């Protein structure tokens, strides 16, 4: 399986959870690289699946993890974490 993933400075291509290639400027460029790599797999008799995120999924994984963490961690207020009471 090939995955197109948003990177901090562009787009990356992963094949079976291993990064292949470099960093691409657009999803389209990353898709072209994944398609070329997938064609080798097809030539060898294998099947392929290519996943490309939509615009709503463009956030890098670290940004999504940060948003989740900040949503569940307690905020620093007067009654929490040793503030004045």
QUIDA-V736815 format. One record per residue. N is the residue number from 0. SS is DSSP state (a for helix, b for strand, c for the rest). D_LAST is the distance of its C-alpha to the last C-alpha in whole Angstrom. Layout:
BEGIN
n-><N:N>
ss-><SS:SS>
d_last-><D_LAST:D_LAST>
END
This chain:
BEGIN
n-><0:1:2:3:4:5:6:7:8:9:10:11:12:13:14:15:16:17:18:19:20:21:22:23:24:25:26:27:28:29:30:31:32:33:34:35:36:37:38:39:40:41:42:43:44:45:46:47:48:49:50:51:52:53:54:55:56:57:58:59:60:61:62:63:64:65:66:67:68:69:70:71:72:73:74:75:76:77:78:79:80:81:82:83:84>
ss-><c:b:b:b:b:b:b:c:c:b:b:b:b:b:b:c:c:b:b:b:b:b:b:b:c:c:a:a:a:a:a:a:a:a:a:a:a:a:a:a:a:a:a:c:c:c:c:c:c:b:b:b:c:c:a:a:a:c:c:c:a:a:a:a:a:a:a:a:a:a:a:a:c:c:c:c:c:c:c:c:c:c:c:c:c>
d_last-><55:54:50:49:46:44:43:41:44:46:48:49:51:51:54:53:49:51:50:54:55:53:50:52:51:51:51:55:56:54:55:59:58:57:60:62:61:61:65:65:64:66:69:69:69:65:63:60:57:55:51:50:47:47:45:42:42:42:39:39:38:35:33:33:32:29:28:28:26:23:24:23:20:16:15:13:10:6:6:9:11:8:6:4:0>
END
